[in-house]
């Protein structure tokens, strides 16, 4: 798997705060960040999409606010508010040296689990990637009430990978992979180079959280692995403390790869097909039926009727005029808006709705034929 990173199409890189921030001073490790950004720039030069999920806002901000010791929730949120600015500037300045544009995106786990929020976030990220930007994502700690807790950014990184159908997730950590036991406590712990299934035995190998500033331990990394594998995304846990950590992975540094059984696209289609209860239906004409069978998207011009009440992002079934179910997918419009644009050309959507939405009622990427 040493060539796995170089062959990836879309890479999500999660960075723990203990790698990025000096524990004593609260200062960003500029040399380390510079080396990482060189690695990210190398990925972009060979045509790979790159997303960064970063921790560290609280760790940076607390020093600037004079906060010490265990912090209350509101103090963590205040620290995140001031630290996030400094983090964003650091990434912007460092990646700009390589001619790369940075886009700051703040998310919560709720944004990745609510379908309407999920679609909004996904569309934004996909647009940024298409325009060549590097999204830098952090938990929206300033408004969260439960999200500033043990290991959320590990899971958030996996949710982001799922959201954009990334094929590779990299968790940079203060440990070089998964062991049969915590190697800091058990000298007999054995290294596990590859995992193809998260069995109870594998889950039992998880250790306790590591450093004071890093909030994630092996438990949350395995939770991230479960999300990633379910989304058809391979994941690697690798040592991040060295300079050029992504290059080190490519050159064969020891790390643990988690390998899925299916591709991101297949996993996403399976989720649409079997996991979501339809909230309504779209009845389409013969022209739309032919287009769908050719692998095209469902346009409003082909819709004859809208059944049920649903919101943007809800699952719906697609039926022909005889009532036969052809497909199911995620609607880009609510039932109310779908009724307004049914039978019309995509160019009429802005006039009919007062805003410019997607050209398709269901994009082919969000559609599964029965």
Residue frames relative to the residue before (quaternion, step in Angstrom):
aa qw qx qy qz dx dy dz
X 1.0000 0.0000 0.0000 0.0000 0.00 0.00 0.00
X 0.4003 0.7367 -0.4782 0.2614 3.63 1.21 0.07
X 0.6846 0.4419 -0.2870 0.5037 3.59 1.18 -0.50
X 0.4343 0.7449 -0.4344 0.2605 3.57 1.28 -0.15
X 0.6680 0.5024 -0.3168 0.4484 3.58 0.93 -0.82
X 0.6676 0.5073 -0.3062 0.4508 3.58 0.93 -0.85
X 0.7060 0.4612 -0.2588 0.4711 3.58 1.12 -0.63
X 0.4691 0.7044 -0.4368 0.3049 3.60 1.24 -0.13
X 0.4262 -0.6817 0.5375 0.2545 3.54 -1.23 0.57
X 0.7913 0.0139 0.0393 0.6100 3.57 0.93 -0.97
X 0.1087 -0.8168 0.5666 0.0020 3.57 -0.67 1.15
X 0.1278 -0.7482 0.6473 0.0699 3.54 -0.95 0.97
X 0.1112 -0.8070 0.5798 0.0171 3.58 -0.70 1.12
X 0.1454 -0.7900 0.5923 0.0619 3.57 -0.71 1.12
X 0.1389 -0.8055 0.5758 0.0180 3.55 -0.83 1.09
X 0.3261 -0.7560 0.5411 0.1716 3.56 -0.74 1.06
X 0.6005 -0.6050 0.3865 0.3522 3.55 -1.10 0.69
X 0.6199 0.5555 -0.3625 0.4192 3.62 1.03 -0.61
X 0.6342 0.5056 -0.3343 0.4800 3.60 1.20 -0.42
X 0.7541 0.4454 -0.2009 0.4389 3.54 0.98 -0.90
X 0.7933 0.2935 -0.1113 0.5217 3.57 1.07 -0.76
X 0.4299 -0.6790 0.5347 0.2612 3.57 -1.02 0.86
X 0.4616 -0.7274 0.4387 0.2555 3.56 -0.63 1.14
X 0.7007 0.4892 -0.2796 0.4376 3.59 0.94 -0.82
X 0.8132 0.2994 -0.1264 0.4828 3.57 0.91 -0.94
X 0.3964 -0.7150 0.4839 0.3123 3.57 1.16 -0.48
X 0.4977 0.6539 -0.4260 0.3785 3.59 1.26 0.24
X 0.5106 -0.6344 0.4898 0.3113 3.55 -1.16 0.64
X 0.4317 -0.6732 0.5373 0.2678 3.57 -1.02 0.84
X 0.2145 -0.8380 0.4893 0.1110 3.55 0.15 1.30
X 0.6425 0.5180 -0.3406 0.4503 3.62 0.94 -0.77
X 0.6611 0.4954 -0.3111 0.4699 3.58 0.95 -0.86
X 0.6551 0.5066 -0.3142 0.4642 3.58 0.92 -0.89
X 0.6327 0.5360 -0.3328 0.4490 3.58 1.00 -0.77
X 0.6654 0.4911 -0.3028 0.4737 3.57 0.97 -0.85
X 0.6290 0.5244 -0.3342 0.4666 3.59 1.00 -0.78
X 0.6781 0.4940 -0.3009 0.4534 3.58 0.87 -0.91
X 0.5751 0.5473 -0.3808 0.4740 3.59 1.15 -0.46
X 0.6423 0.5113 -0.3144 0.4766 3.57 1.02 -0.80
X 0.6564 0.5065 -0.3122 0.4638 3.58 0.95 -0.88
X 0.6421 0.5175 -0.3201 0.4662 3.57 1.01 -0.81
X 0.6209 0.5336 -0.3416 0.4617 3.59 1.05 -0.70
X 0.6251 0.5271 -0.3296 0.4719 3.57 1.05 -0.74
X 0.6736 0.4920 -0.2996 0.4630 3.58 0.90 -0.90
X 0.6344 0.5451 -0.3467 0.4244 3.62 0.97 -0.75
X 0.7260 0.3899 -0.2555 0.5055 3.59 1.05 -0.59
X 0.6716 -0.5758 0.2712 0.3793 3.55 1.20 0.56
X 0.4912 0.6656 -0.4372 0.3528 3.60 1.20 0.20
X 0.4008 -0.6552 0.5796 0.2722 3.53 -1.20 0.62
X 0.0988 -0.8103 0.5776 0.0062 3.57 -0.97 0.90
X 0.0131 -0.7595 0.6503 -0.0063 3.55 -1.02 0.92
X 0.1935 -0.7694 0.6001 0.1020 3.57 -1.00 0.87
X 0.0956 -0.7404 0.6625 0.0612 3.55 -1.00 0.92
X 0.0295 -0.8587 0.5087 -0.0550 3.55 -0.32 1.26
X 0.2605 -0.6964 0.6431 0.1832 3.51 -1.21 0.67
X 0.5015 0.7137 -0.4319 0.2292 3.56 -1.26 -0.16
X 0.4937 0.6800 -0.4413 0.3149 3.62 1.17 -0.29
X 0.6717 0.4814 -0.3037 0.4741 3.59 0.90 -0.88
X 0.6595 0.5283 -0.3101 0.4356 3.57 0.91 -0.92
X 0.6714 0.4680 -0.2918 0.4950 3.59 1.05 -0.74
X 0.7286 0.4877 -0.2597 0.4048 3.55 0.76 -1.04
X 0.6089 0.5906 -0.3684 0.3805 3.59 1.00 -0.73
X 0.6503 0.5165 -0.3262 0.4516 3.60 0.99 -0.74
X 0.6743 0.4981 -0.2983 0.4564 3.55 0.99 -0.80
X 0.7027 0.4115 -0.2617 0.5181 3.57 1.21 -0.41
X 0.4838 -0.6949 0.4170 0.3304 3.58 1.27 0.03
X 0.4155 0.7113 -0.4644 0.3252 3.58 1.14 0.60
X 0.0263 -0.8050 0.5921 -0.0253 3.57 -0.82 1.01
X 0.7750 0.3537 -0.2529 0.4586 3.54 -1.28 0.37
X 0.7473 -0.3432 0.2871 0.4912 3.55 -1.27 -0.39
X 0.2582 -0.7994 0.5305 0.1139 3.57 -0.82 1.03
X 0.4411 -0.6396 0.5563 0.2948 3.53 -1.16 0.66
X 0.7036 -0.4771 0.3104 0.4255 3.58 -1.24 0.42
X 0.6985 0.4737 -0.2948 0.4482 3.58 0.79 -0.95
X 0.6197 0.5239 -0.3435 0.4728 3.59 1.16 -0.56
X 0.6209 0.5208 -0.3399 0.4772 3.59 1.06 -0.71
X 0.6658 0.5000 -0.3085 0.4600 3.55 0.96 -0.83
X 0.6353 0.5089 -0.3245 0.4818 3.58 1.03 -0.71
X 0.6427 0.5147 -0.3185 0.4697 3.58 0.99 -0.83
X 0.6435 0.5220 -0.3206 0.4589 3.58 0.99 -0.82
X 0.6316 0.5631 -0.3335 0.4158 3.58 1.00 -0.83
X 0.7335 0.3846 -0.2400 0.5064 3.59 0.93 -0.83
X 0.6565 0.5274 -0.3196 0.4344 3.58 1.04 -0.69
X 0.6132 0.5770 -0.3568 0.4047 3.58 1.02 -0.72
X 0.6099 0.5498 -0.3528 0.4488 3.58 1.05 -0.72
X 0.6897 0.4801 -0.2807 0.4637 3.56 0.88 -0.94
X 0.6237 0.5276 -0.3401 0.4658 3.58 1.04 -0.71
X 0.6716 0.5045 -0.3056 0.4485 3.57 0.83 -0.98
X 0.6499 0.5092 -0.3172 0.4665 3.58 0.96 -0.82
X 0.6427 0.5313 -0.3291 0.4431 3.58 0.96 -0.83
X 0.6711 0.4729 -0.2999 0.4858 3.59 0.92 -0.86
X 0.6517 0.5313 -0.3240 0.4336 3.57 0.92 -0.90
X 0.6888 0.4850 -0.2854 0.4571 3.57 0.86 -0.98
X 0.7013 0.4833 -0.2798 0.4431 3.57 0.90 -0.91
X 0.7017 0.4397 -0.2815 0.4849 3.61 0.89 -0.82
X 0.5695 0.5885 -0.3851 0.4255 3.60 1.16 -0.49
X 0.5717 0.5905 -0.3783 0.4258 3.58 1.15 -0.50
X 0.7202 0.3819 -0.2248 0.5337 3.57 1.24 -0.44
X 0.5660 -0.6390 0.3623 0.3743 3.56 1.27 0.33
X 0.5191 0.6470 -0.4020 0.3877 3.57 1.22 0.46
X 0.3496 -0.7276 0.5595 0.1881 3.55 -1.06 0.85
X 0.2368 -0.7761 0.5739 0.1106 3.57 -0.90 0.99
X 0.0926 -0.7687 0.6303 0.0579 3.55 -1.09 0.76
X 0.2716 -0.7681 0.5587 0.1552 3.58 -0.70 1.06
X 0.0076 -0.7832 0.6207 -0.0345 3.55 -0.90 1.01
X 0.1364 -0.7839 0.6028 0.0597 3.58 -0.79 1.04
X 0.0016 0.8098 -0.5834 0.0625 3.56 -0.72 1.12
X 0.2000 -0.7105 0.6441 0.2008 3.50 -1.38 0.14
X 0.6650 -0.4818 0.3677 0.4363 3.56 -1.23 0.22
X 0.5765 0.5871 -0.3734 0.4284 3.60 1.13 -0.61
X 0.6351 0.5430 -0.3305 0.4388 3.58 1.01 -0.81
X 0.7089 0.4479 -0.2607 0.4784 3.58 1.10 -0.62
X 0.7210 0.4430 -0.2433 0.4740 3.59 1.22 -0.33
X 0.6380 0.4552 -0.3196 0.5326 3.59 1.24 -0.36
X 0.4769 -0.7312 0.3959 0.2849 3.61 -0.56 1.12
X 0.6475 0.5062 -0.3384 0.4583 3.61 0.97 -0.73
X 0.6584 0.4848 -0.3006 0.4910 3.57 0.95 -0.87
X 0.6184 0.5696 -0.3251 0.4329 3.53 1.06 -0.88
X 0.6855 0.4809 -0.2923 0.4619 3.58 0.85 -0.94
X 0.6337 0.5255 -0.3342 0.4590 3.59 0.98 -0.80
X 0.6807 0.4819 -0.2892 0.4698 3.56 0.88 -0.96
X 0.6540 0.5197 -0.3204 0.4468 3.57 0.92 -0.90
X 0.6671 0.5024 -0.3124 0.4528 3.59 0.87 -0.91
X 0.6371 0.5220 -0.3280 0.4626 3.58 1.02 -0.78
X 0.6817 0.4866 -0.2914 0.4621 3.58 0.85 -0.96
X 0.6611 0.5030 -0.3181 0.4570 3.58 0.92 -0.84
X 0.6350 0.5189 -0.3291 0.4681 3.58 1.06 -0.71
X 0.6437 0.5171 -0.3199 0.4647 3.59 0.96 -0.85
X 0.6626 0.4950 -0.3086 0.4698 3.58 0.93 -0.87
X 0.6474 0.5237 -0.3221 0.4505 3.59 0.95 -0.83
X 0.7060 0.4433 -0.2514 0.4918 3.58 1.12 -0.70
X 0.5933 -0.6374 0.3355 0.3595 3.57 1.29 0.17
X 0.4898 0.6634 -0.4383 0.3577 3.60 1.22 0.18
X 0.3558 -0.6832 0.5893 0.2436 3.54 -1.35 0.29
X 0.2421 -0.7741 0.5633 0.1578 3.63 -0.34 1.14
X 0.1198 -0.7540 0.6430 0.0612 3.55 -0.99 0.92
X 0.1050 -0.8452 0.5234 -0.0251 3.54 -0.36 1.32
X 0.0327 0.7622 -0.6465 0.0042 3.53 -1.11 0.75
X 0.6123 -0.5143 0.4417 0.4068 3.53 -1.28 0.34
X 0.4178 -0.6979 0.5217 0.2574 3.57 -0.98 0.82
X 0.0789 -0.8771 0.4732 0.0220 3.53 0.62 1.22
X 0.6199 0.5899 -0.3594 0.3722 3.59 1.06 -0.60
X 0.7647 0.3066 -0.1986 0.5309 3.61 1.17 -0.37
X 0.5368 0.6374 -0.4088 0.3722 3.58 1.22 -0.26
X 0.2693 -0.7596 0.5669 0.1709 3.56 -1.19 0.54
X 0.7895 0.2351 -0.1303 0.5517 3.56 1.13 -0.62
X 0.5828 0.6574 -0.3563 0.3182 3.56 1.21 -0.42
X 0.6184 0.5006 -0.3699 0.4797 3.63 1.16 -0.37
X 0.4208 0.6888 -0.4672 0.3609 3.52 0.26 1.23
X 0.7951 -0.3713 0.2237 0.4242 3.48 -1.37 0.13
X 0.9112 0.0120 -0.0298 0.4107 3.53 -0.74 1.20
X 0.3432 0.7818 -0.4886 0.1796 3.60 1.14 0.18
X 0.6633 0.5268 -0.3347 0.4129 3.61 0.95 -0.71
X 0.5374 0.5657 -0.4188 0.4646 3.61 1.18 -0.29
X 0.7049 0.4424 -0.2628 0.4882 3.56 0.83 -0.98
X 0.6222 0.5408 -0.3475 0.4469 3.58 1.01 -0.76
X 0.6335 0.5284 -0.3308 0.4583 3.59 0.98 -0.82
X 0.6567 0.4965 -0.3123 0.4739 3.58 0.99 -0.80
X 0.6398 0.5138 -0.3251 0.4702 3.59 1.02 -0.76
X 0.6299 0.5168 -0.3326 0.4748 3.59 1.04 -0.74
X 0.6373 0.5197 -0.3262 0.4662 3.59 0.96 -0.83
X 0.6394 0.5132 -0.3086 0.4822 3.55 1.04 -0.82
X 0.6503 0.5629 -0.3028 0.4106 3.56 0.95 -0.97
X 0.7873 0.3046 -0.1524 0.5140 3.59 0.88 -0.92
X 0.4292 -0.7148 0.4431 0.3294 3.59 1.33 0.17
X 0.1615 0.7906 -0.5647 0.1729 3.57 0.90 0.94
X 0.3585 -0.7433 0.5186 0.2237 3.55 -1.12 0.57
X 0.7863 0.2111 -0.1280 0.5664 3.60 1.25 -0.19
X 0.0785 -0.7665 0.6371 0.0174 3.55 -0.97 0.99
X 0.1253 -0.7907 0.5981 0.0376 3.57 -0.81 1.06
X 0.1072 -0.7673 0.6300 0.0529 3.58 -0.75 1.06
X 0.1648 -0.7810 0.5978 0.0736 3.57 -0.41 1.23
X 0.0144 -0.8346 0.5441 -0.0846 3.53 -0.61 1.16
X 0.5452 -0.5757 0.4749 0.3819 3.55 -1.35 -0.16
X 0.6794 0.3540 -0.2919 0.5727 3.57 1.26 0.47
X 0.4814 -0.7338 0.4174 0.2356 3.57 -1.00 0.82
X 0.8198 -0.1413 0.0619 0.5514 3.58 1.15 0.32
X 0.6672 -0.4842 0.3923 0.4080 3.53 -1.32 -0.36
X 0.1124 -0.7749 0.6207 0.0402 3.55 -1.03 0.89
X 0.6288 -0.5410 0.4003 0.3893 3.55 -1.26 0.34
X 0.7657 0.0318 -0.0272 0.6419 3.57 1.29 -0.38
X 0.6599 -0.4800 0.3711 0.4431 3.57 -1.27 0.12
X 0.3399 -0.7824 0.4806 0.2032 3.64 -0.38 1.17
X 0.5854 0.5747 -0.3825 0.4252 3.60 1.19 -0.33
X 0.7546 0.3537 -0.1887 0.5195 3.55 1.21 -0.50
X 0.7750 0.2734 -0.1314 0.5544 3.56 1.12 -0.66
X 0.2913 -0.7904 0.5109 0.1716 3.63 -0.29 1.21
X 0.6572 0.5106 -0.3127 0.4578 3.59 1.20 -0.29
X 0.3925 0.7344 -0.4748 0.2849 3.59 1.27 0.07
X 0.2517 -0.7857 0.5533 0.1151 3.56 -0.91 0.96
X 0.4717 -0.6894 0.4863 0.2564 3.54 -1.03 0.89
X 0.2169 -0.7573 0.6055 0.1130 3.58 -1.07 0.85
X 0.2403 -0.8270 0.4877 0.1429 3.65 -0.28 1.15
X 0.8215 0.0985 -0.0029 0.5616 3.60 1.07 -0.66
X 0.0629 -0.7805 0.6219 0.0074 3.55 -1.01 0.89
X 0.1374 -0.8091 0.5691 0.0518 3.58 -0.80 1.03
X 0.7888 0.1032 -0.0680 0.6021 3.58 1.26 -0.23
X 0.3618 -0.7318 0.5365 0.2138 3.57 -0.95 0.89
X 0.0471 -0.8189 0.5710 -0.0339 3.54 0.12 1.33
X 0.6622 -0.4747 0.3731 0.4439 3.62 -1.21 0.19
X 0.6191 0.5447 -0.3474 0.4464 3.61 1.08 -0.66
X 0.6481 0.5007 -0.3152 0.4795 3.58 1.02 -0.80
X 0.6659 0.5083 -0.3086 0.4506 3.58 0.88 -0.90
X 0.6344 0.5414 -0.3302 0.4421 3.59 1.08 -0.64
X 0.6047 0.5816 -0.3542 0.4131 3.59 1.22 -0.33
X 0.4914 0.6866 -0.4274 0.3231 3.59 1.21 -0.32
X 0.2863 -0.7672 0.5526 0.1551 3.54 -1.03 0.85
X 0.6689 -0.4748 0.3857 0.4224 3.55 -1.33 -0.26
X 0.6749 -0.4585 0.3607 0.4519 3.60 -1.23 0.20
X 0.4665 -0.7221 0.4516 0.2388 3.54 -1.09 0.75
X 0.8657 0.0728 -0.0132 0.4951 3.55 -0.21 -1.28
X 0.6780 -0.4897 0.3722 0.4025 3.53 -1.37 0.21
X 0.7538 0.3931 -0.2245 0.4763 3.58 0.89 -0.92
X 0.6488 0.4781 -0.3314 0.4905 3.56 1.05 -0.55
X 0.2774 -0.8038 0.5047 0.1490 3.58 -0.67 1.05
X 0.6834 0.5032 -0.2871 0.4443 3.61 1.22 -0.25
X 0.1316 -0.7614 0.6286 0.0886 3.54 -1.11 0.70
X 0.7488 -0.3874 0.2650 0.4680 3.55 -1.27 -0.14
X 0.5523 0.6100 -0.4015 0.4020 3.60 1.11 -0.55
X 0.7280 0.4209 -0.2517 0.4791 3.58 0.79 -0.98
X 0.5912 0.5485 -0.3767 0.4558 3.58 1.15 -0.45
X 0.6532 0.4770 -0.3190 0.4940 3.57 1.04 -0.64
X 0.5919 0.5323 -0.3682 0.4803 3.59 1.12 -0.52
X 0.6332 0.5113 -0.3200 0.4850 3.57 1.06 -0.78
X 0.6327 0.5354 -0.3303 0.4515 3.58 1.00 -0.80
X 0.6346 0.5279 -0.3400 0.4505 3.59 0.97 -0.78
X 0.6539 0.4990 -0.3103 0.4765 3.60 0.97 -0.84
X 0.6802 0.5036 -0.2932 0.4447 3.57 0.87 -1.00
X 0.6793 0.4853 -0.3042 0.4588 3.59 0.82 -0.93
X 0.6379 0.5261 -0.3254 0.4588 3.57 1.04 -0.74
X 0.6960 0.4383 -0.2559 0.5080 3.56 1.22 -0.53
X 0.5329 -0.6506 0.3967 0.3679 3.57 1.27 0.12
X 0.5352 0.6191 -0.3922 0.4200 3.58 1.24 0.42
X 0.3434 -0.7239 0.5532 0.2278 3.58 -0.81 0.91
X 0.1651 -0.7938 0.5823 0.0595 3.55 -1.10 0.68
X 0.1032 -0.7835 0.6100 0.0586 3.55 -1.11 0.69
X 0.2033 -0.7230 0.6470 0.1317 3.55 -1.08 0.84
X 0.0672 0.8183 -0.5598 0.1117 3.57 -0.61 1.14
X 0.5790 -0.5743 0.4558 0.3566 3.53 -1.26 0.49
X 0.1865 -0.8268 0.5247 0.0793 3.55 -0.69 1.06
X 0.5266 0.6893 -0.3943 0.3034 3.58 1.21 -0.29
X 0.6056 0.5511 -0.3587 0.4482 3.57 1.17 -0.44
X 0.5368 -0.5723 0.4876 0.3829 3.58 -1.20 0.38
X 0.8271 0.1458 -0.1542 0.5204 3.56 -1.13 0.72
X 0.0409 0.8563 -0.5141 0.0269 3.61 0.70 1.00
X 0.6414 0.5097 -0.3437 0.4590 3.62 1.03 -0.61
X 0.6229 0.5227 -0.3317 0.4784 3.56 1.05 -0.74
X 0.6270 0.5476 -0.3362 0.4404 3.56 1.02 -0.78
X 0.6240 0.5282 -0.3371 0.4668 3.58 1.03 -0.79
X 0.6688 0.5049 -0.2975 0.4574 3.57 0.91 -0.92
X 0.7151 0.4476 -0.2526 0.4738 3.57 1.04 -0.72
X 0.6713 -0.5646 0.2824 0.3883 3.57 1.24 0.29
X 0.2980 0.7526 -0.5339 0.2444 3.59 1.15 0.43
X 0.5767 -0.6038 0.4181 0.3577 3.56 -1.08 0.66
X 0.1945 0.7480 -0.6095 0.1768 3.54 -0.92 0.98
X 0.4003 -0.6984 0.5367 0.2528 3.56 -1.28 0.25
X 0.1851 -0.7755 0.5982 0.0803 3.54 -0.83 1.09
X 0.1748 -0.7356 0.6472 0.0971 3.53 -1.10 0.87
X 0.1267 -0.8489 0.5132 0.0029 3.57 -0.45 1.24
X 0.3350 -0.7648 0.5169 0.1886 3.61 -0.71 1.06
X 0.5095 -0.6468 0.4819 0.2997 3.53 -1.30 0.29
X 0.7846 0.2120 -0.1147 0.5713 3.58 1.22 -0.30
X 0.5922 -0.5781 0.4309 0.3598 3.56 -1.29 0.32
X 0.6526 -0.5049 0.3706 0.4264 3.63 -1.20 0.32
X 0.6543 0.5182 -0.3215 0.4472 3.58 0.93 -0.83
X 0.6660 0.4973 -0.3062 0.4641 3.59 0.90 -0.91
X 0.6501 0.5195 -0.3180 0.4542 3.59 0.98 -0.83
X 0.6580 0.5109 -0.3077 0.4596 3.58 0.97 -0.84
X 0.6569 0.5006 -0.3081 0.4721 3.56 0.94 -0.87
X 0.6362 0.5223 -0.3313 0.4611 3.57 1.01 -0.77
X 0.6267 0.5361 -0.3316 0.4581 3.60 1.03 -0.77
X 0.6568 0.4958 -0.3094 0.4764 3.58 0.93 -0.86
X 0.7021 0.5093 -0.2725 0.4164 3.55 0.87 -0.99
X 0.8542 0.2336 -0.0755 0.4583 3.56 0.83 -0.98
X 0.7294 0.4771 -0.2380 0.4286 3.59 1.15 -0.42
X 0.7263 0.4281 -0.2351 0.4837 3.58 1.17 -0.40
X 0.3410 -0.7266 0.5626 0.1982 3.56 -0.95 0.91
X 0.4366 -0.7129 0.4748 0.2751 3.62 -0.66 1.05
X 0.2835 -0.7702 0.5542 0.1391 3.55 -1.04 0.88
X 0.8023 0.0063 0.0106 0.5968 3.57 1.27 -0.14
X 0.3281 -0.7385 0.5543 0.1994 3.55 -1.28 -0.22
X 0.2134 -0.7288 0.6365 0.1351 3.53 -1.30 0.56
X 0.2012 -0.7645 0.6037 0.1033 3.58 -0.82 1.04
X 0.1055 -0.8379 0.5355 -0.0048 3.57 -0.65 1.15
X 0.5198 -0.6474 0.4666 0.3049 3.56 -1.24 0.50
X 0.7309 -0.4483 0.2868 0.4273 3.57 -1.31 0.16
X 0.6164 0.5504 -0.3499 0.4411 3.59 1.06 -0.68
X 0.6575 0.4949 -0.3041 0.4799 3.56 0.99 -0.82
X 0.6016 0.5565 -0.3530 0.4514 3.59 1.05 -0.74
X 0.6730 0.4915 -0.2967 0.4664 3.57 0.87 -0.93
X 0.6511 0.5186 -0.3165 0.4549 3.58 0.99 -0.84
X 0.6514 0.5147 -0.3197 0.4566 3.58 0.93 -0.85
X 0.6750 0.4949 -0.2998 0.4579 3.59 0.95 -0.82
X 0.6569 0.4709 -0.3037 0.5045 3.57 1.28 -0.30
X 0.5950 -0.6173 0.3415 0.3851 3.56 1.30 0.21
X 0.4874 0.6693 -0.4310 0.3587 3.57 1.19 0.41
X 0.5967 -0.5562 0.4415 0.3737 3.54 -1.34 0.17
X 0.4740 -0.6349 0.5225 0.3149 3.55 -1.33 0.27
X 0.1741 -0.7940 0.5791 0.0617 3.55 -0.60 1.22
X 0.6267 -0.5646 0.3727 0.3869 3.61 -1.13 0.53
X 0.5823 0.6095 -0.3790 0.3818 3.61 1.08 -0.63
X 0.7188 0.4610 -0.2554 0.4534 3.58 1.08 -0.64
X 0.5775 0.5991 -0.3727 0.4107 3.60 1.26 -0.08
X 0.2196 -0.7979 0.5532 0.0955 3.55 -0.79 1.09
X 0.8088 0.0023 0.0301 0.5873 3.61 1.06 -0.70
X 0.2153 -0.7435 0.6218 0.1188 3.53 -1.26 0.61
X 0.1126 -0.8157 0.5672 0.0184 3.55 -0.66 1.14
X 0.7909 0.2983 -0.2298 0.4824 3.56 -1.07 0.77
X 0.3870 -0.6781 0.5683 0.2596 3.52 -1.38 -0.02
X 0.1418 0.7892 -0.5796 0.1454 3.56 -0.61 1.12
X 0.4040 -0.6999 0.5434 0.2272 3.52 -1.32 0.38
X 0.6729 -0.4558 0.3818 0.4400 3.54 -1.29 0.25
X 0.7766 0.3105 -0.2510 0.4873 3.55 -0.86 0.99
X 0.5528 0.6043 -0.4012 0.4103 3.59 1.24 -0.23
X 0.5028 -0.6280 0.5017 0.3179 3.54 -1.25 0.50
X 0.0121 -0.7768 0.6296 -0.0069 3.56 -1.07 0.81
X 0.3767 -0.6780 0.5671 0.2770 3.55 -1.27 0.36
X 0.2826 -0.7298 0.5984 0.1716 3.54 -1.26 0.52
X 0.0602 -0.8101 0.5830 -0.0124 3.57 -0.74 1.10
X 0.4325 -0.6602 0.5366 0.2985 3.56 -1.21 0.49
X 0.7312 -0.4465 0.2850 0.4298 3.58 -1.28 0.07
X 0.6578 0.4923 -0.3078 0.4798 3.58 1.24 -0.39
X 0.5828 -0.6186 0.3540 0.3903 3.58 1.28 0.05
X 0.4823 0.6601 -0.4451 0.3655 3.59 1.24 0.15
X 0.4084 -0.7049 0.5261 0.2438 3.57 -0.97 0.90
X 0.1992 -0.8102 0.5477 0.0634 3.55 -0.75 1.13
X 0.8076 -0.0662 0.1349 0.5703 3.54 0.93 -0.92
X 0.1446 -0.7335 0.6409 0.1741 3.49 -1.38 -0.09
X 0.0941 0.8045 -0.5790 0.0934 3.53 -1.14 0.60
X 0.5736 -0.5727 0.4622 0.3597 3.53 -1.38 -0.10
X 0.3531 -0.7600 0.5094 0.1954 3.56 -0.66 1.09
X 0.3743 -0.7270 0.5362 0.2093 3.55 -0.99 0.87
X 0.7500 0.2941 -0.1762 0.5657 3.58 1.32 -0.12
X 0.5363 -0.5770 0.4978 0.3628 3.54 -1.24 0.40
X 0.6649 -0.4875 0.3691 0.4289 3.57 -1.26 0.27
X 0.6359 0.5440 -0.3296 0.4372 3.58 0.97 -0.84
X 0.7084 0.4350 -0.2677 0.4871 3.57 0.85 -0.94
X 0.6057 0.5590 -0.3591 0.4378 3.60 1.06 -0.69
X 0.6445 0.5168 -0.3255 0.4599 3.60 1.02 -0.74
X 0.6442 0.5323 -0.3254 0.4425 3.57 1.06 -0.71
X 0.7784 0.3521 -0.1844 0.4859 3.59 0.97 -0.77
X 0.4375 0.7081 -0.4691 0.2951 3.63 1.20 -0.15
X 0.8066 0.2556 -0.2141 0.4880 3.54 -0.97 0.91
X 0.6529 0.5091 -0.3105 0.4670 3.59 1.26 -0.14
X 0.5632 -0.5800 0.4662 0.3592 3.54 -1.28 0.37
X 0.6319 -0.5570 0.3831 0.3791 3.55 -1.18 0.58
X 0.6211 0.5659 -0.3378 0.4242 3.58 1.10 -0.62
X 0.6552 0.5150 -0.3131 0.4554 3.58 1.24 -0.31
X 0.4455 0.7395 -0.4379 0.2509 3.60 1.25 -0.31
X 0.6754 0.4991 -0.3174 0.4404 3.60 0.79 -0.93
X 0.6545 0.5070 -0.3156 0.4637 3.60 0.96 -0.80
X 0.7085 0.4775 -0.2638 0.4477 3.58 0.94 -0.86
X 0.7871 0.3328 -0.1544 0.4959 3.58 0.99 -0.83
X 0.4616 -0.6877 0.4496 0.3345 3.57 1.16 -0.44
X 0.7546 0.1989 -0.1775 0.5996 3.57 1.28 0.20
X 0.4487 -0.6810 0.5069 0.2790 3.55 -1.19 0.49
X 0.0740 -0.8032 0.5910 0.0091 3.56 -0.43 1.21
X 0.7403 -0.3476 0.2882 0.4980 3.55 -1.22 -0.45
X 0.5651 -0.6049 0.4430 0.3442 3.57 -1.16 0.57
X 0.7419 0.3896 -0.1976 0.5086 3.57 1.15 -0.67
X 0.4402 -0.6375 0.5505 0.3110 3.55 -1.15 0.58
X 0.7562 -0.0028 -0.0308 0.6536 3.58 1.12 -0.69
X 0.3283 -0.7384 0.5562 0.1939 3.57 -0.67 1.09
X 0.6048 -0.5998 0.3819 0.3587 3.58 -1.03 0.70
X 0.6085 0.5496 -0.3590 0.4457 3.59 1.15 -0.51
X 0.7236 0.3953 -0.2209 0.5210 3.58 1.23 -0.49
X 0.6214 0.5513 -0.2979 0.4703 3.56 1.31 0.30
X 0.0628 -0.7834 0.6180 0.0190 3.56 -1.01 0.86
X 0.3505 -0.7314 0.5474 0.2066 3.57 -0.76 1.06
X 0.4566 -0.6811 0.5019 0.2750 3.57 -1.05 0.78
